[in-house]
Amino acid sequence: MKLDPQRPEERPEPPARPPLSSCSSSPSGQAEGSALTAPVWIFGYGSLVWRPGFEFTSRKVGFIRGYSRRFWQGDTFHRGSEKMPGRVVTLMEDCGACTWGVAYEVRGEQVAASLQYLNVREAVLGGYDTKFVEFYPQEKDVEEPILALVYIATPQNPSYLGPASEEDIAAQIIVSSGCAGHNIEYLLRLADFMRYFCPQAEDKHLFSIEEALTSILPCLYYTEESLEETASVPQKSKG
């Protein structure tokens, strides 16, 4: 898949998608703030693109190479339950692929606080390990990649569900909900991010699942609660 890391000037914010009403790795899967020198960049490719949940200094939209995003990780806490696990994304090694997302820069006291928060949210509750990857910002004036920390759920973790058809994944997403909200919201917000911030990029897997979901549920009903703003101001952790 051929992707151009350059993009036009800043695009307008996407319309809000309100919530539904209803490469070295760390063996422990946890990144220690004391072992990292600030500033630190954290790359998000799932819910972190719209809800980082921690304070940050700046953010950049861009991509990493050598990975594909897949809805192959199970979730029994954030977007599902023990009886009905949800489907969330992880990264699979894929030599010719790119995965788009958001990298957050954290500095000073933000480093330890953000990593402590993410080690609970992603490693302990999510089953993700940590790696360092090269992140390529979409800005035209950035020539060198940035080394960024990323959380990846491997097939060895107990919540891993593995491949399934887009239709089966959509059907599972439709019936799953967890502490962070409905699994449908997760899928649609991620699709919105790609559509409005990375319109030049391809993510056939993501959009095929969205299409399968909307064919099952042609009419989706939402509340009027707006999408949390993450584009321009540092966010504070909600715990």
Backbone as a ProteinNet text record, in pm:
[ID]
protein_1_A
[PRIMARY]
MKLDPQRPEERPEPPARPPLSSCSSSPSGQAEGSALTAPVWIFGYGSLVWRPGFEFTSRKVGFIRGYSRRFWQGDTFHRGSEKMPGRVVTLMEDCGACTWGVAYEVRGEQVAASLQYLNVREAVLGGYDTKFVEFYPQEKDVEEPILALVYIATPQNPSYLGPASEEDIAAQIIVSSGCAGHNIEYLLRLADFMRYFCPQAEDKHLFSIEEALTSILPCLYYTEESLEETASVPQKSKG
[TERTIARY]
84.9	0	88.4	74.4	156.6	89.5	161.7	106.2	201.6	148	226.5	226.6	344	346.7	313.1	315.5	279.6	128.2	77.1	-67	-90.6	-208.4	-239.3	-236.3	-250	-250.7	-364	-358.1	-451	-594.8	-663	-802.6	-894.7	-1019	-1112.8	-1140.1	-1182.1	-1214.2	-1326.2	-1323.1	-1430.6	-1558	-1673.1	-1796.7	-1796	-1857.5	-1855.1	-1928.8	-1870.1	-1938.6	-1975.8	-2095	-2130.1	-2139.3	-2124.9	-2132.4	-2270.7	-2279.1	-2409	-2478.4	-2604.8	-2680.7	-2672.5	-2693.9	-2699.1	-2586.7	1204.8	1109.2	1171.6	1195.2	1235.2	1115.8	1105	986.7	1023.6	925.5	941.7	885.8	966	918.4	797.2	787.1	676.5	552.4	567.3	453.3	427.3	520.7	501.4	621.8	598.3	705.7	728.5	851.8	883.9	930.8	868.7	903.6	1048.4	1104.7	1240.6	1342.1	1302.9	1395.9	1393	1306.1	1290.7	1329.1	1394.9	1437.2	1335.7	1285.1	1187.6	1255.5	1185.6	1044.6	1024	905.1	866.9	747.2	748.7	635.7	562.4	429.8	345	252.2	257.8	177.2	49.5	-64.7	-193.7	-259.4	-320	-384	-525.5	-570.7	-706.3	-777.4	-829.4	-903.6	-815.7	-683.3	-595.4	-603	-647.6	-652	-757.3	-860.9	-961.1	-971.5	-918.6	-928.1	-798.2	-694.5	-568	-579.9	-652.6	-672.4	-556.2	-454.8	-340.2	-299.1	-223.3	-175.9	-64.7	-64.6	40.8	75.7	193	241	201.9	209.3	171.3	128	66.7	21.7	46.4	72.7	94	21.8	-46.6	-104.9	3.6	11.2	111.7	97	203.8	193.7	322	310.6	425.8	425.2	541.9	553.7	574	533	558.9	452.3	337.3	229.1	93.8	0.9	-138.5	-225	-328.8	-423	-532.7	-559.7	-659.1	-746.1	-875.1	-968.2	-960.1	-843.6	-820.3	-798.2	-802.6	-783.2	-917.5	-935.3	-1056.2	-1048.7	-1163.9	-1171	-1283.7	-1248	-1348.3	-1369.5	-1314	-1326.5	-1375.3	-1296.4	-1328.6	-1450	-1453.8	-1557.9	-1628.9	-1618.8	-1683.8	-1688.3	-1726.2	-1735.7	-1682.8	-1670.7	-1623.4	-1717.1	-1845.9	-1943.1	-1951.8	-1926.1	-1939.6	-1824.3	-1706.9	-1589.7	-1612.8	-1560.9	-1565.4	-1445.6	-1441.1	-1329.8	-1264.7	-1134.6	-1059.1	-935.2	-862.4	-752.5	-619.5	-537	-397.2	-320.3	-187.9	-104.2	-42.4	-41.7	22.6	135.7	249.2	361	322.5	349.4	310.6	408.4	501.1	617.1	580.8	480	450	342.3	298.5	182.4	221.2	125.1	136.5	12.6	29.1	-84.2	-81.2	-191.3	-203.4	-262.3	-219.1	-270.2	-220.6	-208.8	-166.4	-52.8	51.8	161.8	150.9	160.5	152.3	289.3	328.8	454.6	426.9	497.5	485.3	621.9	621.9	745.3	736.3	850.9	858.7	772.7	690	604.6	499	472	373.6	418.8	550.8	603.7	561.9	598.1	566.6	415.7	342.2	197.3	129.5	169.6	106.5	139	262.9	300.5	234.9	222.1	152.1	6.6	-56.5	-195.7	-209.9	-123.1	-133	-96.4	-8	26.9	-91.7	-181.7	-304.9	-405.2	-428.8	-530.1	-496.1	-371.1	-333.7	-269	-174.5	-101.5	-178.3	-218.1	-283.8	-424.4	-505.2	-644.7	-659.3	-568.5	-582.4	-502.5	-396.6	-315.1	-209.8	-168.6	-74.9	68.3	164.6	306.4	352.8	473.8	526.7	641.6	647.8	758.3	791.2	910.1	945.1	944.1	881.5	869.3	903.8	931.8	956.7	824.2	795.3	671.1	702.1	623.1	642.6	528.6	553.7	449.3	409.9	288	239.9	281.6	335.6	376.2	486.5	479.2	575.8	715.8	726.3	857	931.5	875.4	940.5	1010	1141	1216.9	1250.8	1280.1	1322.6	1207.1	1200	1097.6	1125.5	1023.6	1033	1020.7	1106.1	1095.9	980.2	884.9	764.2	734.5	674.9	632.1	493.6	473.2	343	306.9	177.6	127.1	67.4	113.4	70.6	28.2	-90.4	-138.7	-95	-14.2	37.1	-56.5	-43.4	-127.1	-106.4	0	27.1	-54.9	-119	-191.9	-327.9	-378.5	-499.8	-626.2	-628	-748.1	-748.7	-643.1	-633.1	-739.2	-812.3	-918.6	-878.6	-793	-745.6	-837.6	-804	-878.7	-1022.2	-1106.1	-1245	-1290.5	-1400.3	-1451.7	-1501.3	-1505	-1554.5	-1697.6	-1777.9	-1917.3	-1926.2	-1843	-1844	-1792	-1688.5	-1636.2	-1741.3	-1809.2	-1914.6	-2026.4	-2066.4	-2173.4	-2134.3	-2006.7	-1959.6	-1954.4	-1912.3	-1905.5	-2044.2	-2143.9	-2279.7	-2334.7	-2297.3	-2356.1	-2265.5	-2154.3	-2056.5	-2052	-2038.4	-2029.1	-1951.4	-1873.5	-1793.1	-1793	-1696.5	-1691	-1667.3	-1601.1	-1572.7	-1681.8	-1779.2	-1886.8	-1909.8	-1996	-2032.1	-1920.5	-1906.2	-1804.7	-1830.5	-1957.6	-1990.5	-1928.2	-1935.5	-1877.7	-1728.5	-1659.9	-1516	-1487	-1559.3	-1540.6	-1567.3	-1679.5	-1719.2	-1628.9	-1583.2	-1492.2	-1357.8	-1311	-1185.4	-1200.4	-1313.5	-1339.4	-1347.8	-1409.8	-1418.3	-1280.2	-1196	-1059.5	-988.1	-994.2	-927.5	-987.8	-1116.8	-1185.9	-1153.2	-1141.7	-1126.2	-982.4	-898.8	-761.4	-663	-699.7	-609.6	-682.8	-745.5	-829	-750.4	-618.2	-536.6	-492.7	-515.9	-469.4	-577.2	-533.3	-624.3	-627.5	-745.1	-759.5	-879.3	-857.9	-966	-1031.9	-952.2	-1004	-1103.9	-1064.3	-1149.4	-1278.9	-1269.2	-1388.9	-1478.4	-1420.9	-1503.4	-1588.7	-1532.7	-1609.1	-1717.5	-1684.1	-1784.4	-1899	-1865.6	-1968.7	-2055.4	-1991.3	-2067.6	-2160.4	-2112.4	-2194.4	-2316.1	-2294.8	-2406.4	-2506.1	-2462	-2556.4	-2644.8	-2591.2	-2670.2	-2761.3	-2706.3	-2782.9	-2789.7	-2885.3	-2892.4	-2923	-2984.5	-3017.4	-2956.5	-2866.7	-2803.8	-2852.6	-2885.2	-2937.7	-2834.7	-2815.5	-2714.2	-2775.9	-2701.3	-2736.6	-2674.1	-2694.6	-2639.7	-2506.7	-2450.5	-2323	-2213	-2128.4	-2028.6	-1902.1	-1826.4	-1698.7	-1598.4	-1523.3	-1424.4	-1316.7	-1284.4	-1184.9	-1044.5	-964.4	-826.8	-728.5	-777	-690.8	-591.5	-630	-546.2	-502.2	-567.1	-531.9	-492.4	-395.3	-356.5	-472.2	-479.6	-589.4	-542.9	-631.9	-602	-657.7	-582.1	-624.7	-751.7	-838.7	-963.6	-952.6	-833.8	-812.9	-863.8
-118.8	0	123.6	208.5	327	443.6	501.8	613.3	731.5	849.5	970.9	1032.2	1041.6	1097.1	1244.2	1312.5	1454.1	1468.4	1577.3	1603.3	1751.9	1793.1	1936	2004.4	2134.5	2210.2	2163.8	2207.5	2160	2161.2	2050	2037.4	2076	2110.5	2143.3	2022.4	2048.3	1940.6	1853.7	1723	1636.9	1661.9	1633.7	1646	1548.8	1588	1503.5	1372.9	1264.7	1134.7	1106.1	1146	1133	987.8	962.3	825.7	767	634.8	568.8	577.4	577.7	594.7	469	368.5	259.4	274.5	-108.6	-183.8	-274.5	-223.3	-303.4	-311	-420.1	-439.5	-452.6	-425.2	-442.5	-577.5	-666.8	-800.2	-797.4	-696.1	-690.1	-626.9	-567.4	-499.4	-364	-314.1	-185.8	-97.6	29.6	125.1	202.1	205.8	276.1	416.4	517.4	655.3	686.5	623.6	651.3	603.3	508.4	452.9	530.9	631.3	707.4	852.5	911.4	1050.1	1139.8	1240.3	1333	1418.4	1460.8	1430.5	1289.6	1236.5	1104.1	1119.8	1044.5	1042	910.1	915.7	797.5	790.3	679.9	665.5	587.9	645.9	580.8	553.6	437.1	399.1	346	342.8	301.2	414.7	388.6	492	609.6	591.9	703	817.3	793.2	902.2	1006.9	967.2	1067.1	1082.6	990.1	1000.9	954.4	1039.9	997.4	976.2	1064.3	1046.8	1091.7	1154.1	1203.1	1339.6	1415.4	1546.3	1529.9	1615	1611.3	1753	1768.2	1900.3	1931.6	1832.2	1852.2	1718.9	1723.8	1603.2	1616.9	1504.8	1503.4	1383.8	1405.6	1296.5	1244.5	1113.3	1054.3	903.8	835.1	690.7	619.7	489.8	403.7	299.6	251.4	153.3	12.7	-87.4	-226.2	-291.9	-224.4	-280.5	-254	-348	-330.5	-329.6	-246.1	-238.2	-342.2	-422.2	-527.7	-534.8	-561.7	-579.8	-724.9	-763	-901.1	-917.8	-807.6	-815	-813.3	-903.9	-904.4	-801.9	-757.2	-657	-694.4	-724.6	-763.5	-655.1	-535.4	-427.6	-297.7	-240.6	-110.2	-114.7	-214	-219.5	-354.8	-430.3	-560	-610.7	-735.2	-796.8	-939	-1003.6	-1141.6	-1233	-1208.1	-1291.9	-1258.3	-1131.6	-1087.3	-993.3	-1047.3	-964	-877.4	-755.9	-669	-693.1	-620.6	-628.2	-490.6	-484	-360.2	-388.9	-283.1	-301.2	-329.5	-402.9	-420.7	-408.3	-423.7	-414.4	-549.6	-582.1	-704.2	-665.3	-731.8	-702.5	-729.6	-631	-638.8	-551	-614.8	-545.8	-424.8	-435	-326.4	-230.8	-240	-163.2	-39.8	49.9	166.2	172.2	217.6	241.5	387.1	456.5	597.1	612.4	718.3	746.2	881	895.8	1021.7	994	1076.6	1068.7	1188.1	1160	1263.6	1284.3	1409.7	1444	1474.8	1405.6	1432.7	1474	1569.8	1625.2	1637.2	1640.5	1665.4	1571	1629	1547.8	1471.2	1513.3	1442.7	1300.6	1279.1	1149.7	1037.8	1050.9	946.3	928.9	1040.3	1033.3	963.6	996.8	936.4	788.2	750.8	609.9	526	583.5	511.9	488.5	589.4	577.8	474.5	481	389.9	246.4	228.7	92.9	21.2	97.9	38.1	19.6	126.3	123.9	24.7	21.9	-59.7	-192.8	-191.6	-314	-404.5	-349.3	-431.4	-473.2	-376.3	-405.2	-449.6	-406.4	-435.1	-552.9	-591.9	-702.6	-664.3	-537.2	-488.5	-485.2	-507.9	-490.2	-358.7	-315.2	-189.7	-214.4	-129.8	-130.3	12.9	31.4	159.9	145.3	240.4	237.9	375.7	382.3	509.1	566.5	686.6	755.6	866	871.8	970.1	1071.9	1193.6	1296.5	1334.2	1380	1416.7	1557.9	1637.5	1772.9	1772.5	1865.8	1871.1	1907.6	1981.7	2030.7	1933.6	1816.1	1716.9	1614.2	1606.8	1518.8	1385.2	1384.8	1263.2	1202.1	1068.8	1005.5	1027.2	1013.7	1031	894.4	866.1	740.1	751	660.6	668.9	535.1	544.2	426.6	385.6	256.7	208.2	83	65.9	-51.6	-147.7	-273.4	-374.4	-500.1	-549.3	-675.8	-790.7	-878.8	-990	-1110.6	-1206.7	-1327.3	-1410.4	-1382.9	-1460.6	-1416.3	-1298.5	-1251.6	-1322.5	-1343.4	-1424.2	-1366	-1236.1	-1174.1	-1172.5	-1223.1	-1221	-1311.1	-1258.4	-1334	-1382.5	-1306.8	-1348.5	-1311	-1357.9	-1320.2	-1370.2	-1297.1	-1334.9	-1252.6	-1290.8	-1213.7	-1077.8	-980.5	-847.3	-854.4	-942	-956.9	-1011.7	-1110.5	-1168.2	-1068.9	-991.9	-890.9	-783.2	-738.1	-637	-688.2	-813.8	-871.8	-877.9	-907.3	-911.1	-771.2	-673.4	-535.2	-482.8	-519.2	-470.2	-507.8	-623.5	-672.5	-650	-578.6	-564.3	-422.9	-414.4	-286.4	-304	-200.5	-209.3	-79.5	-66.3	49.9	181.7	177.1	298.6	330.9	241.5	266.9	149.6	172.3	65	40.8	-82.7	-120.5	-54.4	-27.2	40.9	180.5	249.7	383.8	380.3	282.7	266.3	254.9	168.1	147.5	275	342.2	457.6	578.3	596.2	708.3	687	563.1	534	556.2	514.5	536.5	686	763.3	907.6	973	928.4	982.4	961	839.9	810.3	890.8	905.1	971.8	1121.4	1185.8	1330.2	1377.7	1298.9	1339.6	1273.5	1159.6	1085.3	1043.3	1135.8	1098.4	1036.1	1058.2	1002.8	859.4	810.6	678.4	572.9	448.6	336.3	252.8	206	110.3	22.4	-67.5	-150.4	-233	-284.4	-366.9	-287.6	-167.7	-82.7	-46.6	2.2	48.7	-66.9	-183.8	-300.3	-342.4	-333.1	-365.5	-260.8	-133.4	-27.2	-49.9	-86.7	-112.2	-231.4	-337	-454.4	-419.5	-335.1	-295.4	-214.2	-116.5	-33.7	-111.1	-219.1	-301.7	-383	-412.8	-484.2	-386.8	-269.5	-165.8	-42.5	-35	78.7	211	206.9	330.2	323.2	416.6	423	548.7	535.5	647.8	693.6	825.2	882.5	984.3	1013.8	1125.2	1249.4	1366.1	1491.1	1525.3	1434.8	1461.7	1470.1	1571.4	1594.7	1514.2	1498	1428.9	1509.4	1442	1509.9	1572.8	1697.8	1770.4	1724.4	1686.9	1646.2	1712.9	1799.1	1846.4	1953.9	2041.6	2158.5	2183.4	2126	2155.3	2029	2040	1923.2	1867.6	1734.1	1669.1	1621.8	1623.8	1576.9	1438.1	1358.4	1221.2	1217.1	1125.7	1106.1	991.8	932.1	821.3	690.3
0	0	0	-96.7	-110.7	-41.6	56.6	131.2	124.2	113.6	111.2	249.3	314.3	449.2	454.4	339.2	336.5	327.4	377.7	367.6	349.9	304.7	291.8	427	425.5	549.9	640.7	763.7	867.4	820.1	837.8	796.6	912.1	885.8	993.9	1080.5	1201.1	1293	1238	1265.4	1217.3	1295.2	1237.3	1313.7	1429.9	1541	1659.8	1634.9	1684.4	1682.6	1827.3	1872	2011.9	2055.3	2186.8	2234.5	2216.2	2207.1	2198.2	2332	2326.1	2450.2	2533.7	2501.4	2596.4	2695.8	1747.3	1787.9	1891.9	2015.5	2129.8	2221.5	2289.6	2371.5	2517.3	2603.6	2746.1	2786.3	2848.6	2884.2	2974.9	3058.7	3153.5	3094.5	2975.8	2915.1	2974.6	3057.3	3121.1	3096.9	3063.9	3042.8	3170.9	3217.6	3340.5	3308	3369.3	3342.8	3375.6	3479.7	3520.1	3418.7	3330.8	3233.2	3102.6	3090.4	2968.1	2991.8	2893.9	2904.4	2834.3	2905.2	2847	2741.1	2637	2612.8	2559.1	2584.2	2535.6	2442.4	2333.7	2241.6	2254.7	2259.6	2273.9	2153.5	2080.9	1960.7	1991.2	1953.8	1971.5	1838.5	1824.9	1698.7	1720.4	1846.1	1880.2	1950.4	2068.5	2141	2183.3	2186.2	2222.6	2123.1	1999.8	1901.7	1937.8	2012.8	2052.9	2204.8	2281.8	2428	2491.8	2489.2	2549.8	2700	2768.1	2911.9	2997.8	2938.5	3015.2	2960.3	3040.4	2997.2	2894.1	2793.4	2693.9	2651	2591.7	2549.6	2406.6	2319.3	2179.8	2121	2003.3	1935.3	1786.7	1721.7	1577.7	1517.6	1407.1	1329.9	1236.5	1221.4	1134.6	1131	1092.7	1076.5	1116.5	1137.4	1157	1045.4	1009.8	902.8	959.1	878.6	913.8	998.7	1016.7	1097.7	1031.3	1049.8	1010.8	1135.7	1136.4	1249.1	1227.3	1330.3	1319.3	1445.2	1426.5	1538.4	1587.7	1632.3	1672.8	1823.4	1897.5	2041.1	2113.6	2208.6	2289.2	2400.1	2446.9	2553.8	2648.4	2772.2	2871.7	2977	2953.4	3051.1	2987	2896.1	2838.2	2744.9	2654.7	2552	2547.3	2654.4	2660.4	2802.3	2819.2	2951.2	2943.4	3058.1	3060.3	2982	2993.6	2923.5	2775.3	2741.9	2603.5	2567.9	2537.5	2506.5	2383.5	2390.2	2274.3	2184.1	2073.6	1978.2	1967.9	1996.4	1982.6	1898.4	1863.6	1769.3	1837.3	1765.2	1797.9	1667.5	1673.5	1554.7	1523.5	1395.4	1348.2	1253.3	1266.5	1178.4	1033.1	947.7	806.9	729.1	662.3	603.8	518.4	434.7	342.1	386.9	510.5	556.4	637.3	654	741.4	829.6	950.5	1039.9	1084	1060.1	1096.9	1236.3	1304	1437.1	1485.3	1616	1677.7	1774.5	1767.7	1864.7	1959.1	2088	2190.7	2253.5	2266.1	2331.4	2477.6	2566.2	2709.8	2763.3	2853.3	2909	3060.4	3123.3	3266.8	3348.6	3435.3	3521.7	3444.4	3321.2	3239.1	3205.9	3200.2	3156.6	3251.8	3378.4	3475.4	3491	3493.5	3512.9	3395.3	3273	3155.7	3144.7	3173.4	3163.3	3272.8	3391.9	3498.6	3460	3404.2	3360.8	3249.6	3149.5	3035.9	3071.7	3167.3	3208.9	3272.4	3331.9	3384.1	3271.8	3197.3	3091.1	2979.9	2935.6	2821.1	2859.9	2952.7	2985.3	3081.7	3197	3298.9	3255.6	3213.1	3176.5	3031.3	2945.5	2803.8	2752.6	2822.3	2777.3	2674.5	2673	2573.3	2626.3	2536.5	2565.6	2504.3	2539.9	2486.4	2390.7	2288.6	2193.5	2155.5	2098.6	2040.7	1889	1822.6	1677.1	1621.5	1492.1	1426	1376.7	1423.5	1388.7	1288.4	1180.2	1074.7	1076.7	1125.8	1126.2	984.2	967.3	834.3	792.7	885.9	852.1	746.5	654.3	545	592.1	703.3	745.7	836.8	863	948.1	858.8	867.9	780.1	844.2	973.6	1041.5	1121.6	1127.4	1210.7	1358.9	1438.6	1583.3	1649.9	1745.2	1818.9	1917.7	1907.1	1989.9	2056.6	2172.8	2247.7	2199.7	2177.5	2132.7	2211.4	2236.1	2306.9	2204.5	2207.1	2110.6	2184.6	2153.9	2212.1	2120.7	2172.1	2091.9	2101.7	2008.6	2014.1	2140.5	2215.2	2336.4	2457.5	2450	2567.6	2576.3	2696.4	2715.2	2653.9	2622	2565.5	2413.3	2353.1	2207.5	2145.5	2046.1	1979.5	1840.9	1774.1	1643.4	1528.7	1408.5	1287.6	1288.1	1217.6	1192	1072.6	1012.1	898.8	947.4	855	890.7	943.3	885.8	929.2	1071.8	1103.1	1238.2	1341	1303.7	1395	1421.1	1315.5	1331.3	1419.7	1401.9	1482.8	1629.6	1657.8	1796	1855.2	1777.5	1823.4	1859.7	1782.6	1803	1940.4	1991.8	2116.6	2237.6	2221	2329	2385	2515.7	2584.1	2713.1	2751	2872.2	2949.3	3040.8	3129.1	3053.6	2939.7	2863.3	2761.6	2745.7	2650.8	2557.9	2460.1	2367.8	2266.7	2225.2	2127.6	1990.9	1959.4	1834	1832	1943.9	1953.9	1922.9	1974.8	1951.5	1802.2	1734.5	1590.8	1511.7	1538.9	1460.6	1483.6	1605.3	1632.5	1562.5	1561.1	1493.1	1342.3	1286.4	1144.4	1113.9	1201.5	1183.1	1183.4	1274.9	1279.7	1147.1	1095.2	968.6	854.2	854.8	744.8	739.3	855.9	857.9	878.3	943.8	966.4	870.4	814.6	725.8	599	528.7	414.1	299.9	296.8	190.2	218.8	339.8	380.1	358.3	350.1	332.9	460.7	496.7	606.8	573.3	479.8	427.8	537.4	628.7	738.3	822.7	863.2	947	877.1	754.2	685	639	618.1	583.9	703	823.3	944.1	967.1	945.2	958.6	860.5	737.4	636.3	674.8	728.3	771.5	886.5	977.2	1091.7	1047.2	958.1	915.4	829.5	768	692.7	786.7	906.2	1006.9	1080.7	1112.7	1183	1094.2	1003.8	911.9	979	1095.8	1168	1306.9	1337.2	1468.4	1539.3	1668	1743.9	1845.7	1856.2	1943.1	2039	2143.8	2230.3	2171.1	2235.3	2184.5	2250.1	2331	2396.3	2292	2299.3	2194.1	2217.7	2109.7	2112.6	2193.6	2279.5	2362.7	2275.3	2301.9	2223.7	2260	2158.4	2184.3	2090.5	2003	1895.3	1937.9	2031.1	2051.4	2194.7	2293.4	2431.8	2504.1	2596.4	2675	2752.9	2760.5	2831	2967.5	3063.1	3197	3216.4	3288.7	3311.3	3393.3	3351.2	3426.1	3524.6	3527.7	3621.1	3569.1
[MASK]
+++++++++++++++++++++++++++++++++++++++++++++++++++++++++++++++++++++++++++++++++++++++++++++++++++++++++++++++++++++++++++++++++++++++++++++++++++++++++++++++++++++++++++++++++++++++++++++++++++++++++++++++++++++++++++++++++++++++++++++++

